[in-house]
Each structure stands twice: as C-alpha cells, then as structure tokens.
Amino acid sequence: MVNSPSDAFVALRQLSLSYGQGDVSTPALKGVDVAIAKGEFASIVGPSGCGKSSLMKVVTGIMPPTEGEVWVNGAKVTGPLKIVGMAFQHPTLLPWRTALENVMLPLEVVEPHKHLIKKERGKYRQKALDILAAVGLAGFEDKLPRQLSGGMQQRVSLCRALIHDPQLLMLDEPFGALDAFTREELWDVLQNLWLDRKFTVILVTHDLREAVYLSDTVHVMSNRPGHIFASRVIPRTHLRTLDTTASTEFNEAVQELREHIWRLRTQ
C-alpha cells in the first residue's frame, strides 16, 4: 500500500462513473480514491453490484470516468491502455486454436510484437512454451480448449494475459467458475507467476479467502455507487501456502473483511 497517489503506479482520484445521461443516469462509482504501488498485488472486494467490474473498465481506459482522474504509470488515462493484461471468470479461449496458439494471440495484435512475430516467431513460440511450462502445462501446448479441463483452460488464459509482459494485470473473478480444490491450486500458480515477474495486479473477487491469500492490500467497496469503504494491509512475511489459511492472522483478516461487507449489506 502506498502513502499517496503521487507514489502510486495506479491512482484513482475522486473517480465517479455513471451509466446513461441526465435523469436516466445510473451512478456506478462515486468519489473513489485509491493508490496502488508498482509491483503491488491489490484486491477489490465488496457486495454484489457495488461497481467492481465498472472500476476495472475505467482503470484500463475502456470507459472514461464521468468525473475524476485515473493515472497509470505516471500518465493520465485517456483511452485503452496497452500495458495491461486481462483475464476473466470464463477463459474465452478460441476453440479452433491450440493452447499454444491461444497464448500467442496477443503477440499478433499488440505492439511492438505484431511487427516482430513474423521474423522472430521461433523466439516468441519458445517464450509461450516457457510460460505454459511455468504453470504446469508442458506437453499440453497442442491441445484444443475442449481437450483441457476448466483449470487448465484458466491457466492458458493467465498465460495469454501475461505473454506480452504487461506491467498491469487485471483479473475479474478469474477462478470463480472453478471448484474449490482447483481454485486453491491456481492461487499458487498465480502467486508464483507474480513473485517471479512482479507485475502490478488488481484482482476483483467475491472470495475473501482468495483476496487475503494473494494480496498485499484488500480494498472493500461500498454499496452502489461504489467507493472505497475500507482497506486492509495483509503483511507478506513468507511464501503463502494452504497452511497459511489455518493461521490466526489469516482468519482474523478474512473475518474483518467479512464484517465490513456484512455491515454494508445491512445498511
């Protein structure tokens, strides 16, 4: 967690967003202030419909804010960012492309890679193979999505989001559709990727255990129109494992966040 927006890699300053115009506008976000340091892993949690996904759209420049400012890497966001990788609850892999081909897709559309890939395809192919191996998918690079389990497909999705070395990774409920065991397994996959590469992460999740397990800071959003209601720093003193989830400190943090959200739900 950073001390001020001026120290931040991602800074939202009095950010508001409404859908529609005039009397028929619907406020989604109002007065959001948050600062996230370079290399920090931050999570956004809150009640359903509080504007978490809307926040992602504004941060990445997909939607302009109605009021306020978004700053990323020292520059004001005025349009879609090129330094972002994104992964969602559903992997949305192209069914006719193999795992390797799906991972390499951003290299075909993102600068400067799309102008280099034709003459350096071997180098890029090896890079994709290496990241697939890093998430335990060595030997599955030629499989189509229908030949992979849900957890494997989500690993491919993470690889695709990271293949072009984004400085900011945005994750919208990436493990929400998976069973509990697979979800916990992928927490470690994501943690290891982040520790190895140290990109900045913003994770939107409903899973408080997931947020505490992965994050340096967890931000709780209020009911719509959403703003940051509370923030909780999660000290990172060692590599987190599933044994961490049994610790007193871990469960106290989860309970504190649960109480914040319960308070919001009953307001």
C-alpha positions as CSV (number, residue, x, y, z in Angstrom):
1,M,0.0,0.0,0.0
2,V,1.4,3.4,-0.9
3,N,1.3,6.6,1.1
4,S,-0.2,8.9,-1.5
5,P,-1.4,8.9,-5.1
6,S,1.8,10.6,-6.3
7,D,3.7,7.5,-5.2
8,A,1.4,5.1,-7.0
9,F,1.6,3.1,-10.2
10,V,-2.2,3.2,-10.3
11,A,-4.0,6.2,-8.8
12,L,-7.8,6.9,-8.8
13,R,-8.6,10.5,-7.8
14,Q,-12.2,11.3,-6.8
15,L,-13.4,8.9,-9.5
16,S,-17.1,8.7,-10.4
17,L,-18.8,6.8,-13.2
18,S,-22.5,6.9,-14.3
19,Y,-24.2,4.9,-17.0
20,G,-26.7,6.9,-19.1
21,Q,-27.3,10.6,-19.1
22,G,-29.4,13.2,-17.3
23,D,-32.5,11.9,-15.3
24,V,-32.0,8.3,-16.5
25,S,-28.3,8.0,-15.5
26,T,-27.3,5.3,-13.0
27,P,-24.3,6.0,-10.8
28,A,-21.9,3.1,-10.5
29,L,-18.9,4.7,-8.8
30,K,-18.7,7.9,-6.7
31,G,-15.6,9.5,-5.2
32,V,-13.3,6.6,-5.5
33,D,-9.8,7.3,-4.1
34,V,-7.2,4.6,-4.2
35,A,-3.5,4.3,-4.8
36,I,-1.6,1.0,-5.7
37,A,2.2,0.8,-5.8
38,K,4.2,-0.6,-8.6
39,G,4.5,-4.4,-8.2
40,E,1.7,-4.5,-5.6
41,F,-1.0,-7.2,-5.5
42,A,-4.2,-5.5,-4.7
43,S,-7.7,-7.0,-4.5
44,I,-11.1,-5.3,-4.7
45,V,-14.0,-7.0,-2.8
46,G,-17.5,-5.9,-1.9
47,P,-21.2,-6.6,-2.1
48,S,-22.6,-7.8,-5.4
49,G,-23.4,-4.9,-7.8
50,C,-21.1,-2.4,-6.0
51,G,-19.2,-1.4,-9.2
52,K,-16.1,-3.7,-9.0
53,S,-16.2,-4.6,-12.7
54,S,-17.0,-1.0,-13.6
55,L,-13.8,0.1,-11.8
56,M,-11.8,-2.3,-14.0
57,K,-13.2,-0.8,-17.1
58,V,-12.3,2.7,-16.0
59,V,-8.8,1.8,-14.9
60,T,-8.0,0.1,-18.2
61,G,-9.3,3.0,-20.2
62,I,-12.2,1.0,-21.7
63,M,-14.6,3.6,-20.3
64,P,-13.9,7.2,-19.4
65,P,-14.9,8.3,-15.9
66,T,-17.8,10.7,-15.5
67,E,-15.7,12.7,-13.0
68,G,-12.2,12.5,-11.6
69,E,-9.0,11.1,-13.0
70,V,-7.2,7.8,-13.5
71,W,-3.4,7.7,-13.6
72,V,-1.3,4.7,-14.5
73,N,2.5,4.6,-14.6
74,G,2.7,8.4,-14.2
75,A,0.3,9.2,-17.1
76,K,-3.3,10.2,-17.1
77,V,-5.5,7.5,-18.7
78,T,-7.4,8.9,-21.7
79,G,-8.0,5.7,-23.7
80,P,-7.4,1.9,-23.7
81,L,-4.1,1.0,-22.1
82,K,-1.5,-1.1,-24.0
83,I,0.4,-2.1,-20.9
84,V,-2.5,-4.2,-19.5
85,G,-3.1,-8.0,-19.5
86,M,-6.6,-9.2,-18.6
87,A,-8.2,-12.5,-17.5
88,F,-11.8,-13.1,-16.7
89,Q,-14.0,-15.7,-15.0
90,H,-14.5,-17.6,-18.3
91,P,-11.3,-18.2,-20.2
92,T,-12.8,-17.3,-23.6
93,L,-10.2,-19.3,-25.5
94,L,-10.6,-19.5,-29.3
95,P,-11.9,-23.1,-29.7
96,W,-10.1,-23.7,-33.1
97,R,-6.7,-22.7,-31.7
98,T,-4.4,-24.9,-29.6
99,A,-3.3,-23.8,-26.1
100,L,0.0,-22.6,-27.6
101,E,-1.8,-20.6,-30.3
102,N,-4.2,-19.1,-27.8
103,V,-1.3,-17.9,-25.7
104,M,0.4,-16.4,-28.6
105,L,-2.7,-14.4,-29.8
106,P,-1.8,-11.1,-28.0
107,L,1.6,-11.2,-29.8
108,E,-0.2,-11.0,-33.1
109,V,-2.2,-7.8,-32.1
110,V,-0.1,-5.9,-29.5
111,E,2.7,-3.6,-30.5
112,P,5.6,-3.9,-30.9
113,H,5.2,-7.7,-31.1
114,K,2.9,-7.9,-34.0
115,H,5.5,-6.4,-36.3
116,L,8.2,-8.7,-35.0
117,I,6.5,-12.0,-34.7
118,K,6.8,-13.0,-38.4
119,K,10.6,-12.8,-38.4
120,E,11.0,-13.9,-34.7
121,R,8.3,-16.5,-34.4
122,G,10.7,-19.1,-33.1
123,K,11.7,-16.8,-30.2
124,Y,8.1,-16.0,-29.4
125,R,7.0,-19.6,-29.6
126,Q,9.6,-20.6,-27.1
127,K,8.5,-17.8,-24.8
128,A,4.9,-19.2,-25.0
129,L,6.2,-22.7,-24.3
130,D,8.2,-21.5,-21.3
131,I,5.2,-19.7,-19.7
132,L,3.0,-22.8,-20.3
133,A,5.6,-24.9,-18.6
134,A,5.7,-22.5,-15.7
135,V,2.0,-23.1,-15.0
136,G,2.3,-26.9,-15.3
137,L,1.1,-27.2,-18.9
138,A,4.2,-28.6,-20.6
139,G,3.1,-31.3,-23.0
140,F,-0.4,-29.7,-23.5
141,E,0.6,-27.0,-25.9
142,D,-1.0,-28.7,-28.9
143,K,-4.3,-29.5,-27.1
144,L,-7.5,-27.6,-28.1
145,P,-9.6,-26.0,-25.3
146,R,-12.2,-28.8,-25.4
147,Q,-9.4,-31.2,-24.6
148,L,-8.4,-29.3,-21.4
149,S,-10.1,-29.2,-18.0
150,G,-11.5,-26.0,-16.7
151,G,-8.5,-25.4,-14.5
152,M,-6.1,-26.0,-17.5
153,Q,-8.1,-23.6,-19.6
154,Q,-7.8,-20.9,-16.9
155,R,-4.0,-21.5,-16.8
156,V,-3.9,-20.9,-20.5
157,S,-5.9,-17.7,-20.0
158,L,-3.4,-16.5,-17.5
159,C,-0.5,-17.3,-19.8
160,R,-2.2,-15.4,-22.6
161,A,-2.7,-12.4,-20.4
162,L,1.0,-12.3,-19.5
163,I,2.7,-13.3,-22.7
164,H,3.3,-9.7,-23.8
165,D,4.8,-8.8,-20.5
166,P,2.2,-6.3,-19.3
167,Q,3.0,-4.0,-16.4
168,L,-0.5,-4.3,-15.1
169,L,-2.6,-7.4,-14.8
170,M,-6.3,-7.0,-14.3
171,L,-8.2,-10.1,-13.1
172,D,-12.0,-10.2,-12.9
173,E,-13.2,-13.3,-10.9
174,P,-10.6,-15.5,-12.7
175,F,-11.3,-18.6,-10.6
176,G,-14.9,-18.0,-9.8
177,A,-16.2,-20.8,-12.1
178,L,-13.8,-23.5,-10.7
179,D,-14.2,-26.0,-7.9
180,A,-12.6,-25.2,-4.6
181,F,-9.7,-27.5,-5.0
182,T,-8.8,-26.3,-8.5
183,R,-9.2,-22.7,-7.3
184,E,-6.8,-23.1,-4.4
185,E,-4.3,-24.8,-6.8
186,L,-4.4,-21.8,-9.1
187,W,-3.9,-19.4,-6.2
188,D,-0.4,-20.8,-6.0
189,V,0.1,-20.7,-9.8
190,L,-0.8,-17.0,-9.8
191,Q,1.3,-16.3,-6.7
192,N,4.3,-17.9,-8.3
193,L,3.9,-16.0,-11.6
194,W,3.6,-12.7,-9.7
195,L,6.6,-13.4,-7.4
196,D,8.7,-14.3,-10.4
197,R,7.7,-11.3,-12.6
198,K,6.5,-8.7,-10.1
199,F,3.9,-7.0,-12.3
200,T,1.2,-4.9,-10.6
201,V,-2.1,-6.8,-10.1
202,I,-5.7,-5.7,-9.4
203,L,-7.9,-8.7,-8.6
204,V,-11.7,-8.4,-8.4
205,T,-13.1,-11.2,-6.4
206,H,-16.0,-12.3,-4.2
207,D,-13.8,-14.8,-2.4
208,L,-12.4,-13.2,0.8
209,R,-10.0,-16.1,1.4
210,E,-8.7,-15.7,-2.1
211,A,-8.2,-12.0,-1.6
212,V,-6.3,-12.4,1.7
213,Y,-4.2,-15.3,0.3
214,L,-3.0,-13.4,-2.7
215,S,-2.9,-9.8,-1.8
216,D,-0.7,-7.1,-0.2
217,T,-3.8,-4.9,0.2
218,V,-7.5,-5.7,0.1
219,H,-9.9,-2.8,-0.6
220,V,-13.6,-3.1,0.3
221,M,-16.0,-1.3,-1.9
222,S,-19.3,0.1,-0.6
223,N,-22.8,-0.5,-2.0
224,R,-23.5,1.2,-5.3
225,P,-22.5,3.9,-6.1
226,G,-19.2,2.3,-5.0
227,H,-16.4,3.9,-3.2
228,I,-13.5,2.5,-1.1
229,F,-15.2,1.8,2.3
230,A,-12.1,0.2,4.0
231,S,-8.7,-1.1,3.2
232,R,-6.7,-3.9,4.9
233,V,-3.0,-4.4,4.5
234,I,-2.0,-8.1,4.5
235,P,1.6,-8.5,5.8
236,R,3.6,-10.7,3.5
237,T,6.3,-12.3,5.7
238,H,6.8,-15.5,3.8
239,L,5.6,-17.5,0.8
240,R,1.9,-18.3,1.4
241,T,0.8,-21.9,1.2
242,L,-2.5,-23.6,2.1
243,D,-1.2,-24.0,5.6
244,T,-1.3,-20.2,5.8
245,T,-5.1,-20.4,5.6
246,A,-5.2,-22.1,9.0
247,S,-3.3,-19.4,10.8
248,T,-4.9,-17.0,13.3
249,E,-3.7,-13.9,11.3
250,F,-5.2,-15.2,8.1
251,N,-8.6,-15.9,9.6
252,E,-8.7,-12.7,11.5
253,A,-8.1,-10.8,8.2
254,V,-10.9,-12.7,6.5
255,Q,-13.2,-12.1,9.4
256,E,-12.5,-8.4,9.4
257,L,-13.3,-8.1,5.7
258,R,-16.5,-10.2,6.2
259,E,-17.7,-7.9,8.9
260,H,-17.1,-4.9,6.7
261,I,-19.2,-6.4,3.9
262,W,-21.9,-7.6,6.3
263,R,-22.2,-4.1,7.7
264,L,-22.6,-2.8,4.1
265,R,-25.2,-5.4,3.2
266,T,-27.3,-4.5,6.2
267,Q,-27.1,-0.7,5.8
